[in-house]
Amino acid sequence: MLTSLLLYLAEASFCLAVFALAYRLLLARLSTFGANRAYLLGSMTASLLLPLLAFPGLSLLFPVAAEPGVGPLPLSWQLAPSVAPAPQAPGAASPDLAALLVPALALIYLLGALAKLWGAGRNVRSLLALARRHPRTNMGGFTIVELPAPSLPAFSFGRLVFLSPLHAGLSARERQLLLQHEQVHVQQRHTADLLFAEALGVLLWFNGLLPYFKTQLKAVHEYLADEAVARTQGSPLGYGELLIKLAASQPPFALAHAFAGKQIFLRIHMLTQPTSTTMQKLRFLLVLPVFAFAWAATACAGSPAADATGPAAVTAAPSAVTGRIGRISWQGNTFLSTAELDQALGLKPGDAYDSAAVARRLSFDPQGQDLTSRYMDNGYLFFSVTPSATRQADGSTDLTFSIVEGRPARIGTLSVSGNRKTSAASVLQLTPLRAGDVFSRAKLLEAQRVLARQGKFNPEKIGINPRPVMRPNQATDLVDIELTVVEL
């Protein structure tokens, strides 16, 4: 679980990097401020969600080694036994540094996230306390908070607009422009964007790109407010002079919007530049392949890992007999009863506990008597089982098996490739495979053996490639099968 969490965080960080680069190269200088805001928020949201979305069929691109003793597997998956290894005897071997590294990294991540959360909470509490301690005036759509420090610039947070004695000397028109600017922040809920970015900063506190997203988001907020105010004035000249007049340092709160800050000249430039042309706006079409690339890249990174549609491939572990088996329990089974599962496992409480033997009973039996074969010979192509072992105080080991049966599948289309002298129909007629039949791994293996005995094909080059076809609105899925041969 910890490894999965760290992998998720790495994939989310990768997505952020892709989206940040695309924004910097394609969109940052456009005057499409509303669309830019949507992109920044959408890319941050997508960075959280894309690593969670599986891409059906990508795992088929990662073929794995064959099971020992049965020749080439016709499937792209094998069982990933997760039975815990036996504890080492004292002094038998040095500790597994890799196993210690993952919890250490997880602990560092947790401490960093808590520190970031505490800092964000402190900022919010300080702003709210500032509003409670000083006079407030309700203006209907927002509330003005009068601060005593004359050096602070005007800034806003939520519905609160903070002003200082510095702004008392403004003319009525200038004060109206300033309040109109802050009202845009309130009406468009810009603070909610910053709070979302801050929450993402807690989750991915180690990612150095989040400050970039937050800075760009703040800049877009200011561009939107500047544009709205300048539009009502007809000319940006007077409003630009007010920006320069009130130019000051940023307020001491990361979640506040300053009326005039360090980006004052960039804001004036964006305020006076021509509207982006239609050709420039077409750059947003490139966002689609950018998102698709990020999705495919994260799906490829996670596809070899064990999931509900097919466990990852590993080789059987060497035998390690340690103690006796305690209780045996099953979860998630409907096709086979608990009694049938116990029979297929062939182990009972009191037997010697051997992790390699358990793995063989689940998936590595050369005779096809393992549990996985029981399911896959009856159409359950997407079956997976996750075993876990719990050491008890009396030295016994309780075994729990979590089953995901998946939907049954039937054979769809059958095809042959590599045949030059023999017709595809003749090749298929030799095999026990028929379109519409229930999927069976045993029949796939039998098809390999039958073709190998014909003397027409290289027995080491016979392959069977299944290609699942998902049918969400029907009771079963299909699996198209391609036979590959090399004629002698």
N, C-alpha and C positions, 0 to 999 in steps of 0.2 A: 504493500500500500504506500509506504514512504517513497519507494522508487517511482511508483506511478505519479505521486504528487510532484516529485522533482522533475520528472519528464514533462508533466503538464506545464509546470512553470517555465521550463526551457522552451517548450513549443509556443507558449503564449508570448514569451519574450522575442522569439524569432518572428512571429507575426507582427508585433509592434515595430520591429526593425524594418520589415518589408514595407509596412504602411507609412512609416515615418519617411523613408527614402522616397517613396512615390509622392508623398505630399511635398517634400522639399524640392523635388525636381520638376513636378508638374503643376502644382496648384497654389503654392504659397504666395505667389505674386499676382494671382488673379483677383479681380474686384468682385467676384461672386461670393460675397461674404457669407450669405445664408447657406449656400451649398458647401462652402469650406467648413463651416461649423458642423454641418451634417456629416461630412466626411470624417472629421476628427472624432466626433462622438461615435460614429458607426464603426470606425476602425478600432477604437478602444474596446467597444463591445464585441466586435468580431474576434479580436485577439483572445478574449475570454472564452468564446463559444466554439470557434473553429477546431481547437484541439480536442474538443469533446465529441465532434461529429465523425463517425466512421464513414469511410468511403467504400461502399460495397464492391467487392471484387479485387481491391488492391492487394489483399493478402495472396491472391493467386499469382501475383507477379514475383513472389518470393518462394520458389520451390525449395524443398528441404530434402535431407538425406533419406534414403530408404530405410525401412525397418529391417533389422538384422534377421536373416534367415528366410525372407519371403520374396526377395527380388525387388525390382522397382515398384514403388507404391503408385497406384493410379491417382492418388489424392495429393493435394498440396499441404495437408495438415497431419500432424501426429500429436499424440497426447503429451502434455507438459506436466509430468508428475510433480506435485509440490509437497509431497510428504516430507516433513522436516527431517534433516539428517540426524543421526544419532549423536548425542553429546560426546565430546572428546574426553578421554580420560585425562586426569591432571598430568600436565607435563608431556602429553603425547605429541602435541604439535603447537606451533605458535598460533595466536589468534588470527582470524581472518580479517585483515585490515580493510578489505572492501566492505565486509559486513558491518564494520564499525564506522566506516566513513559515511554511509547513508544516514544512520541516526544522528551523527554529529552534524551533518549538513542540515538535516531537518530541524534540529534544535537551534542552530544558528539562524535559520530562516524564521522560526517561530519567534525568537527573541527580537529579531529585526522588525518583524511585523508588529509585535506588541509595542515596541518603541515608537514606530511610525504612527500607530493608532493613538498612542498617548499624546504625541505631539500634535496631531490633527485635532484631537479632542480639546487640548489646551487652547489652541487657536480659536475654536468655536466658543469655548467658555469665556475667553477674554473679550471677544467681540460682544457677546451678549451681556457680560458684566459691564462693559463700557457703556452700552445702551441703557442699562438700568441705573447707572450712577449719575447720568447727566440729563438735563431737560430735554423733553421730546415734544414734537409738534406733529399731530396727525394731519397729513395733507390729503387724505382720502385713499389714493393709490399707493402711497408710501408714507414713511414717518421720518421726519428730520430729527437728528440727534445733534445738539449743540455741544461741541467740545471746547474746553478752555484753552488747550494748547494751540497757539497761533501758527506753529510751524507745520502742522499736519495738512496734507492736501485733502481735497474732498474725495471721499470714497464711499462705496456702498457694499452692503451685505444683506442678501435677501430683500426685505422691504424696508430696511434701515438705510438712510442716507446720512452720513456723518459730515458735518460742516464745522469749521473752526472760525475764530475771529478774523482770520485771513480773508474770509469771504464776505465779511460785513461791509467792506469798502467797495464791493462791486456795485455797478449800476443796476437798476431794475432789469434792464434788458440782459445784461451779462448773467445776473443771477437766474433769470428765467431760462437762458440757454443751458446753464450748468445743471439746473434741476431737471430740465427736459432730457438732458443726456442721461442722468442717473435714473430717470423714470423708464427709459428704454431698457436699461439693465433689469429693472424690476419686472416690467411687463413681459419681457422675453425670457425670464427666469434663468438668467445667466449664472446665478449663484448655484443653481442645481447642477449645471454642467461642471462647475469647479468642485462641488462636493463629490460628484461621481468620479472625477479625475483623482481626487484625494483618496477615495475608497480604493480605486485601482492602484494608487500609489502605496497603500497599505499592503495589498495582496502581492504586488510586484515591487516591493521597496528597493530591491537590489538592482533594478533595471534603470540604467542611466538615461534611457530615452523618455521616461515619463516626465521629467522636468521640461523637455522639449515640447511634448504634447500640451502640457499645462500652459507654457508660455505662449504657444501658438493659439490655444483656445482663448486665453485672455486677450491676445492681440485682435482676434477675430471679433470678440465681444466689443472691444473699443471701436473697431471699424464699423460694426453694425450700428452702434449708438451714434458715432460721428456722422455716418451717412444719413441716419434718420433725422438728426437735428439740422444738418446742412440742407437737406431737401426742403425743410420748411422755411428756410431763409432765402432760398433762391440763389445765393452766392455763398461759397464757403469762406470768403475772405474774413468777415467779421468773426466767425466762429473760430477760424484758425488763429486769429490774433488773441482770442481769449485763451486758447490752448497754450500759446507761448507765454502769455501773461501769468498763467497759473502753473507753469512748468515747475515741478518739484520732485523730490525723491518719492519712491514707493512707500505706501503706508506699512507699518510694522506687522501686517497680517497677510499671510499667503493667500487667504480665501477672499480678500476684499478686492473690489475694482476701483482703481485710482482714476480720478478724472484726468489728470495729466501726470505722466511719469517719464521714465527713461526713454520710451519709444516715441516721444512726442514728434520728432521730425519724420519718422517713418509713418506715423499716423497722418500727418499733414500731407505727405507724399501720396498715400493711398487715398486721401480725401480729394485730392486734386487731379489724380490720374484719370484718363479716359476709361469709360466702361469697357470691360472685356468684350472682345469680338466673338461672333458665333464660332469661328474656327478655334479660338482659344477655349471656349466653353466645351468644345468637343473633346478636350483632354479628359473630361470626366468619364468618357466611354472607356478609357484605359483602366479605370478603377476596377472594372469587371474582371479582366484577366489578372490583375494584381491580387484580387481576393481569391480567384480560382487557384492561382499559384500557391498562395499561402495555405489554402485548404488542402490541396493535393500534397504539398510538402509535409504538413503536419500529419496527414493521414498515412503517408508512406512511412514516416518515422515511427508511427505507432502500430502499423499493420502487422509486423512480425510478432508482436506481443500477444499473449493469451487474451482472448475475448470470447464473447458468447457465440461467435460463428465459427470458431476453430481455434483450438489450442496451439500454442507455439511448439515447434519441434525441438526436442532435446534427445539426447541418447540416454539409454537406460543407465542408471547409476550402478556402481559396483555394489555387490551384496554387503549389507551391514546388519548382522543379526544382533539385536539388542533387546533383551527382555521378552515379554509376552504381550500379546494383543489383549487389550481390555474390551471396552464396548465398541461396537460397530454400528454406525447410524448413517442413514441416507436422507437426503433432502432434495426436493424438486422432481422426483420421479413420478410419472403417470403411466408410461407405456409398460414398464416392468414393475411388478410388485416388489416389496422389500424382500420377500422370500426368494423371488427369482434373482434379485440382485445379489443376495447372500450366496446363492448357488453359483452364480456366474463368477463371483469373487473367489470362491473356493477356500475361504479362510473363515475361522470362527474364533471367538474369544478363547484365550488360553494357548492358541498356536504361537509359535515363535514369531516375533516381529522382525521382518526383513524388508527394508524399504524398497530394495530392488525387486523382490518377489511381488510386492504390492503393485509396483509399476508394471510388471509383466502381466499380472492378472487384469489390469485395467486396459492395457493397450499393446503390450509387446509380446504376446503369445504367438509364436510362429505357426501354430496350428489353427489360428483364428478362433480360439475359444475365449478370448478376452472379452471384457465388458463392452469396449468400443465396437468390436465386431458384431456383438449381439444387436446393438442399435443400428449400426451402419448397414447391416445385412437386411434390415427391415425398413429402409427408406430414410433413416434419420441422419442425413448427410451432415447436418450442422450440430450434431451432438457434441457435448463437451462435459468433462467431469473434473472437478477440482478437489483433490484430496487434501486433508490436513490432519496432522498427528499432534496429539496433546499428551505430553508426558505426565504421568500421575505420580503421586508421592510413593506409592507401593512399587514403583518400577515398571508398571505396565504402561501401555500406550493406547489411548483411545483414538479410534479412527473415525473421521467424519467425511463423507463424500457428498459434495454439492453438485447436483446434476442440472445441466441446461439441455433439454432435449431438442429444442428448436422445432421447426415445422418439418413434416415428412416431405419427401421429394420423389418424383417419378422421372423416368428417363424421357428426355425430349427428343431432339434430333440426334442421329448417329451419322458420323462422317469418317472418312479415311483419307489420310494424306501420306505421300511417299510411295504410293503404289503406281507402277508403270505397266507391268505385265498383267496383273490381276485386277479385275474390276472391283470397285468398292462394294457392290452388292455381293460378290462372291466372298470377299473378306468378311463382311458382316454376317453372312449366312453360316460361317464356320463358328461364330461365337454364340454364347447364350444370351446376348444382349438384344433386347427388342424395345422399340419405342413404345412408351406408355406403361412399361413394367415399373414396379416399385424399384427404386434405386437399391442396389446391393453391392457392397464392396467385394463380397465373395465372388459374385459373377464377374466383376472386373478382373480379379486375379485369375479366375478360371479362363477368361478370354485371353489373357496374356499367355497362359500355359498352352492353350489350344493352338494359338498361332505359332508359338515357339516349336510345337511338335510337327508342324506341317512340312518343315524342311524348305520352305519357300522364302522365309524371312530370316534376317539376322536376329537370333533370339536375344541378343544383348541390346538391340536397338528398338525393341517393341515398347511403345509407350501408350498410355491412356490418359488423356487430359480432360478432366471434367470442368465444365463451365456453368456454374449455377445461374439460373434465371429466376429472379424473385417475382412472385405473383401475389402481392399483398391482399387482393380481393378474392382469392380462391383458397380452397382448403389445403392445397399442396403447392410446393414450388416445383420447378423443373430443373433438370441438369442435362445440358447438352454434352455429348461425349464425342471426342475426337480420338480415333485410333491412329497412331503414327507407326509406320513400318519402313524397313529398308529391305528391299528385295535382293535375294542372292543372285 
